[in-house]
């Protein structure tokens, strides 16, 4: 759907999304940014259901193929830290054009890769492009949103990522029956292409402000970034090991496990949409409360396992809280440095990617040492650490 604002001030009117693209009209930000983040997540999760097939055809172990996610994550983290410098020269529209073009190219290279090394190189392209799209896309939700509707646009923008899980993974799994190359190509390439065309319907905008180095002079930015790193570490590890918990604790089949994870992803979306009211003045308190709820939930998820459906309900509750915390945390960062939106969102993207690596390492060590109860308590402690910067800031404000 799209609305077109005429220069004469005539009331906005509705038209279809695709016809607006075809006509080259200036699309509103919500569908553009939703589709952009959908494409970014689709490129990221495309390997999830096809790793054994990839490993078998390219002559590596499944464990080795699994390291492709680490490769893309490392590339994304490094690229995110470089985004601040790029944003001082390039506007948001052109950043998204470059990132979405990279996602499409990386998907195409990966789907046609003759060797594992080429596939790994394609994942580097995908990871770096992912960082660009995440940073610029969330910054654009603030910069392009009409007055008074930023939290709405931001919540729908962030909903693009879990929607890619809900929609993309089943399609990818179905295409895997034809061949893993089709599975790796279709959803990421098509969504990146559609998003690219949609983004190009907008006019160019000026460069997007200060670099990352200027952020640390802003009050609260460093503490916010540290809290995001710990929260993303815990949440990423929860996602990584949740499927294994269902399989090993309840002997769930891969198909049933996929269904349970999709249900969790579906709960993530309303969490983000309903959290709009918690942005602004009450965001810090909301971040503390949501992290404590997530910590309690993940401890229960690991230690209390009465049956597959109760555990699935706990996981869906965790996803709901995760969606709410992602929205509030992103809005808090945008408010902390409004003159450097791309830079602050690049810090968020780096926290997400490096948190994935750290959280997986900590979670794996805890799981090896004490099973799923130890995993749950370790991740609960990481969620607890995410509250520390905000509690310290609140204490300083009261004393000051």
C-alpha positions as CSV (number, residue, x, y, z in Angstrom):
1,X,0.0,0.0,0.0
2,X,1.2,3.5,-0.5
3,X,-0.1,7.1,-0.3
4,X,0.9,9.9,-2.5
5,X,1.1,13.5,-1.2
6,X,0.3,15.9,-4.0
7,X,2.2,19.2,-4.1
8,X,-1.1,21.2,-4.0
9,X,-1.8,19.9,-0.5
10,X,-4.6,17.6,-1.6
11,X,-5.5,14.9,0.9
12,X,-3.4,11.7,0.8
13,X,-4.9,9.0,-1.3
14,X,-4.3,5.3,-1.3
15,X,-2.8,3.3,-4.1
16,X,-1.1,-0.1,-4.4
17,X,2.5,-0.7,-3.5
18,X,3.5,-2.2,-6.8
19,X,1.8,0.3,-9.0
20,X,3.5,3.1,-7.0
21,X,6.8,1.5,-7.7
22,X,6.0,1.1,-11.4
23,X,5.0,4.7,-11.7
24,X,8.2,5.9,-9.9
25,X,6.2,7.7,-7.2
26,X,7.6,8.8,-3.9
27,X,6.6,5.9,-1.6
28,X,6.0,6.4,2.1
29,X,8.8,5.0,4.4
30,X,7.0,2.2,6.1
31,X,6.7,-0.3,3.2
32,X,10.2,0.6,1.9
33,X,11.9,0.0,5.2
34,X,9.9,-3.0,6.2
35,X,10.9,-4.7,2.9
36,X,14.5,-3.6,3.3
37,X,14.8,-5.2,6.7
38,X,12.9,-8.2,5.5
39,X,15.5,-8.6,2.7
40,X,18.4,-8.2,5.2
41,X,17.0,-10.9,7.5
42,X,16.1,-13.2,4.5
43,X,19.7,-13.1,3.3
44,X,20.9,-13.9,6.8
45,X,18.7,-16.9,7.6
46,X,18.7,-18.5,4.1
47,X,21.3,-21.0,5.1
48,X,19.5,-22.2,8.2
49,X,17.4,-25.0,6.8
50,X,19.9,-26.1,4.1
51,X,23.3,-26.4,5.9
52,X,23.5,-30.2,5.5
53,X,22.8,-30.0,1.7
54,X,25.4,-27.3,1.3
55,X,28.0,-29.2,3.3
56,X,27.4,-32.4,1.3
57,X,27.6,-30.9,-2.2
58,X,30.7,-28.7,-1.4
59,X,32.6,-31.4,0.4
60,X,32.8,-29.9,4.0
61,X,31.3,-31.0,7.3
62,X,28.1,-29.5,8.6
63,X,30.1,-28.0,11.5
64,X,32.3,-26.3,9.0
65,X,29.4,-25.0,6.9
66,X,27.9,-23.6,10.1
67,X,30.8,-21.3,10.4
68,X,29.5,-19.4,7.4
69,X,27.2,-17.5,9.9
70,X,30.3,-16.5,11.9
71,X,32.0,-15.3,8.7
72,X,29.0,-13.1,7.8
73,X,28.6,-11.9,11.4
74,X,32.2,-10.8,11.7
75,X,32.0,-9.0,8.3
76,X,28.8,-7.3,9.5
77,X,30.3,-6.2,12.7
78,X,33.4,-4.7,11.1
79,X,31.3,-3.0,8.4
80,X,28.9,-1.5,11.0
81,X,31.8,0.2,12.7
82,X,32.8,1.8,9.4
83,X,29.4,3.1,8.7
84,X,29.8,6.3,10.5
85,X,32.5,7.5,8.2
86,X,30.6,6.5,5.1
87,X,27.4,8.3,6.4
88,X,29.3,11.6,6.4
89,X,29.6,11.4,2.6
90,X,26.5,9.4,1.5
91,X,22.8,10.0,2.2
92,X,20.4,7.4,3.6
93,X,18.8,6.5,0.3
94,X,22.1,5.8,-1.4
95,X,23.3,3.8,1.6
96,X,20.2,1.6,1.3
97,X,20.7,1.3,-2.4
98,X,24.3,0.1,-1.9
99,X,23.4,-2.3,0.9
100,X,20.4,-3.9,-0.9
101,X,22.5,-4.2,-4.1
102,X,25.1,-6.0,-2.1
103,X,22.5,-8.3,-0.6
104,X,21.3,-9.2,-4.0
105,X,24.8,-9.7,-5.4
106,X,25.9,-11.8,-2.4
107,X,22.9,-14.0,-2.7
108,X,23.5,-14.5,-6.4
109,X,27.2,-15.3,-5.9
110,X,26.4,-17.7,-3.1
111,X,23.8,-19.5,-5.1
112,X,26.2,-20.1,-8.0
113,X,29.3,-20.7,-5.9
114,X,31.4,-23.6,-7.3
115,X,33.4,-24.1,-4.1
116,X,33.0,-23.5,-0.3
117,X,35.6,-20.7,-0.4
118,X,33.5,-18.8,-2.9
119,X,30.4,-19.3,-0.8
120,X,32.3,-18.0,2.2
121,X,33.3,-14.9,0.2
122,X,29.7,-14.4,-0.8
123,X,28.8,-14.5,2.9
124,X,31.3,-11.7,3.6
125,X,29.4,-9.6,1.0
126,X,26.1,-10.5,2.6
127,X,27.3,-9.7,6.1
128,X,28.8,-6.3,5.1
129,X,25.7,-5.4,3.1
130,X,23.5,-6.5,6.0
131,X,25.2,-4.0,8.3
132,X,24.6,-1.2,5.9
133,X,20.9,-2.0,5.5
134,X,20.3,-2.4,9.2
135,X,22.1,0.8,10.1
136,X,20.6,3.0,7.3
137,X,17.2,1.4,7.4
138,X,16.5,2.0,11.1
139,X,18.1,5.5,10.9
140,X,15.7,6.2,7.9
141,X,12.7,5.2,10.0
142,X,13.5,8.2,12.2
143,X,14.6,10.6,9.4
144,X,11.8,9.8,6.9
145,X,8.9,9.3,9.2
146,X,6.2,12.0,9.2
147,X,6.0,14.2,12.3
148,X,4.5,12.4,15.2
149,X,4.7,8.9,13.6
150,X,8.3,7.9,14.2
151,X,7.5,5.1,16.7
152,X,4.9,3.6,14.3
153,X,7.3,3.6,11.4
154,X,10.1,2.2,13.5
155,X,8.0,-0.6,14.9
156,X,6.9,-1.7,11.4
157,X,10.4,-1.3,10.0
158,X,11.7,-3.7,12.7
159,X,8.9,-6.1,12.1
160,X,10.4,-6.9,8.7
161,X,13.1,-9.0,10.3
162,X,10.9,-11.6,12.2
163,X,8.5,-11.6,9.2
164,X,11.4,-12.9,7.1
165,X,11.7,-15.8,9.5
166,X,8.0,-16.5,9.4
167,X,7.7,-16.3,5.6
168,X,11.2,-16.9,4.3
169,X,12.2,-20.1,6.1
170,X,9.2,-22.2,5.1
171,X,9.7,-21.0,1.5
172,X,13.4,-21.8,1.6
173,X,12.6,-25.2,3.1
174,X,10.2,-26.0,0.3
175,X,12.7,-24.8,-2.4
176,X,15.4,-27.0,-0.8
177,X,13.5,-30.0,-2.3
178,X,14.5,-28.6,-5.7
179,X,18.0,-27.8,-4.7
180,X,19.9,-25.7,-2.1
181,X,21.0,-23.2,-4.7
182,X,17.4,-22.2,-5.4
183,X,16.7,-22.1,-1.7
184,X,19.6,-19.7,-1.1
185,X,18.7,-17.5,-4.0
186,X,15.0,-16.9,-4.4
187,X,13.8,-15.2,-1.2
188,X,16.8,-13.0,-0.6
189,X,17.3,-12.0,-4.2
190,X,13.7,-11.3,-4.9
191,X,13.1,-9.3,-1.7
192,X,16.4,-7.4,-2.1
193,X,15.4,-6.5,-5.7
194,X,11.9,-5.3,-4.7
195,X,13.3,-3.3,-1.8
196,X,16.0,-1.8,-4.1
197,X,13.4,-0.6,-6.6
198,X,11.2,0.8,-3.8
199,X,14.1,2.7,-2.2
200,X,15.1,4.2,-5.5
201,X,11.6,5.8,-5.7
202,X,12.7,8.3,-3.1
203,X,14.7,11.3,-3.9
204,X,18.4,11.5,-2.7
205,X,18.9,13.0,0.7
206,X,22.0,14.7,2.1
207,X,24.8,12.9,4.1
208,X,23.6,11.7,7.4
209,X,25.7,13.5,10.0
210,X,28.5,12.7,12.5
211,X,30.7,9.6,12.6
212,X,30.9,7.0,15.3
213,X,33.8,8.8,17.1
214,X,31.5,11.8,17.9
215,X,29.0,9.6,19.6
216,X,31.0,8.9,22.7
217,X,30.8,12.6,23.7
218,X,27.0,12.3,23.9
219,X,25.7,11.5,27.4
220,X,24.4,8.0,27.7
221,X,25.5,6.6,24.4
222,X,28.3,4.4,25.7
223,X,26.1,3.0,28.4
224,X,23.3,2.3,25.9
225,X,25.7,0.6,23.5
226,X,27.0,-1.6,26.4
227,X,23.5,-2.5,27.4
228,X,22.5,-3.4,23.8
229,X,25.6,-5.6,23.5
230,X,24.7,-7.7,26.5
231,X,21.0,-7.9,25.6
232,X,21.8,-9.0,22.0
233,X,24.4,-11.5,23.3
234,X,21.7,-13.1,25.5
235,X,18.9,-13.0,22.9
236,X,21.1,-14.3,20.0
237,X,22.2,-17.2,22.1
238,X,18.6,-17.9,23.1
239,X,17.7,-18.2,19.4
240,X,20.8,-20.3,18.5
241,X,20.1,-23.0,21.2
242,X,16.3,-22.9,21.4
243,X,15.9,-25.4,18.5
244,X,18.4,-27.8,20.1
245,X,16.5,-27.6,23.4
246,X,13.3,-28.7,21.8
247,X,15.0,-31.5,19.9
248,X,17.1,-32.8,22.8
249,X,14.6,-32.3,25.6
250,X,11.4,-33.5,23.9
251,X,12.7,-35.4,20.8
252,X,10.8,-32.9,18.6
253,X,11.2,-33.5,14.9
254,X,13.0,-30.9,12.7
255,X,9.6,-30.0,11.2
256,X,7.9,-29.5,14.5
257,X,10.9,-27.6,15.8
258,X,10.7,-25.2,12.8
259,X,7.0,-24.7,13.6
260,X,7.7,-23.9,17.2
261,X,10.4,-21.4,16.2
262,X,8.1,-19.8,13.7
263,X,5.5,-19.4,16.4
264,X,8.1,-17.6,18.5
265,X,9.0,-15.3,15.7
266,X,5.3,-14.5,15.2
267,X,5.1,-13.4,18.8
268,X,8.1,-11.1,18.3
269,X,6.1,-8.8,15.9
270,X,3.3,-7.7,18.3
271,X,5.9,-7.2,21.0
272,X,7.5,-4.5,18.9
273,X,4.2,-3.0,17.8
274,X,2.8,-2.7,21.3
275,X,6.0,-1.3,22.8
276,X,5.5,2.1,21.0
277,X,4.0,3.6,24.1
278,X,7.2,2.8,26.1
279,X,9.5,5.0,24.0
280,X,10.4,8.6,25.0
281,X,10.7,9.6,28.6
282,X,10.0,6.2,30.0
283,X,12.3,4.3,27.7
284,X,15.1,3.7,30.3
285,X,12.7,2.2,32.8
286,X,11.2,0.1,30.1
287,X,14.6,-1.3,29.0
288,X,15.4,-2.3,32.6
289,X,12.0,-4.0,33.1
290,X,12.1,-5.8,29.7
291,X,15.6,-7.1,30.3
292,X,14.6,-8.4,33.8
293,X,11.5,-10.1,32.3
294,X,13.7,-11.6,29.5
295,X,16.2,-12.9,32.1
296,X,13.6,-14.5,34.2
297,X,12.0,-16.1,31.1
298,X,15.2,-17.5,29.7
299,X,16.1,-19.0,33.1
300,X,12.7,-20.7,33.2
301,X,13.1,-21.8,29.6
302,X,16.3,-23.6,30.4
303,X,15.7,-25.0,33.8
304,X,11.9,-25.8,33.8
305,X,10.9,-28.1,31.0
306,X,7.6,-29.8,31.8
307,X,6.6,-30.5,28.2
308,X,7.1,-29.3,24.7
309,X,4.1,-27.0,24.6
310,X,4.7,-25.2,27.9
311,X,8.3,-24.6,26.8
312,X,7.0,-23.3,23.4
313,X,4.8,-20.9,25.3
314,X,7.7,-19.7,27.3
315,X,9.8,-19.2,24.1
316,X,6.9,-17.3,22.5
317,X,6.8,-15.1,25.6
318,X,10.5,-14.5,25.3
319,X,10.1,-13.5,21.7
320,X,7.3,-11.1,22.6
321,X,9.6,-9.4,25.2
322,X,12.5,-9.5,22.7
323,X,10.5,-7.6,20.1
324,X,9.4,-5.0,22.6
325,X,13.0,-4.5,23.9
326,X,14.4,-4.2,20.3
327,X,11.9,-1.4,19.5
328,X,12.5,0.5,22.8
329,X,16.3,0.1,22.6
330,X,16.4,1.3,19.0
331,X,14.3,4.3,19.8
332,X,16.4,5.1,22.9
333,X,19.6,5.1,20.7
334,X,18.0,7.4,18.1
335,X,16.9,9.8,20.8
336,X,20.4,9.8,22.4
337,X,22.1,11.1,19.2
338,X,19.6,12.5,16.7
339,X,22.3,14.3,14.8
340,X,24.1,11.1,14.1
341,X,21.4,8.5,13.4
342,X,23.3,6.3,11.0
343,X,26.3,6.3,13.3
344,X,24.3,5.3,16.3
345,X,22.5,2.6,14.4
346,X,25.8,1.3,13.1
347,X,26.8,0.9,16.7
348,X,23.6,-1.0,17.3
349,X,24.3,-3.2,14.3
350,X,27.8,-3.9,15.6
351,X,26.5,-4.7,19.1
352,X,24.1,-7.2,17.5
353,X,26.7,-9.0,15.4
354,X,29.4,-9.1,17.9
355,X,26.9,-10.0,20.6
356,X,25.9,-13.0,18.4
357,X,29.5,-14.2,18.5
358,X,30.0,-13.6,22.2
359,X,26.6,-14.9,23.2
360,X,27.0,-18.1,21.3
361,X,30.4,-18.7,22.8
362,X,29.1,-18.1,26.4
363,X,26.0,-20.1,25.8
364,X,27.9,-23.0,24.3
365,X,30.3,-23.1,27.3
366,X,27.4,-23.0,29.8
367,X,25.5,-25.8,27.9
368,X,28.6,-28.0,27.9
369,X,29.3,-27.4,31.6
370,X,25.8,-27.8,33.0
371,X,23.2,-28.5,30.3
372,X,20.2,-26.4,29.6
373,X,19.6,-25.1,33.2
374,X,23.2,-23.7,33.2
375,X,22.5,-22.2,29.7
376,X,19.3,-20.5,31.0
377,X,21.0,-19.0,34.0
378,X,24.0,-17.8,32.1
379,X,21.8,-16.0,29.6
380,X,19.7,-14.6,32.4
381,X,22.9,-13.1,33.9
382,X,23.7,-11.5,30.5
383,X,20.3,-9.9,30.4
384,X,20.9,-8.7,33.9
385,X,24.2,-7.1,32.8
386,X,22.1,-5.2,30.1
387,X,20.3,-3.4,32.9
388,X,23.5,-2.2,34.7
389,X,24.2,1.0,32.5
390,X,20.6,2.1,32.8
391,X,20.4,1.6,36.5
392,X,23.7,3.4,37.0
393,X,22.5,6.3,34.9
394,X,19.2,6.5,36.8
395,X,21.2,6.5,40.1
396,X,23.4,9.4,38.9
397,X,20.3,11.4,37.8
398,X,18.8,11.0,41.3
399,X,22.0,12.0,43.1
400,X,22.6,14.9,40.7
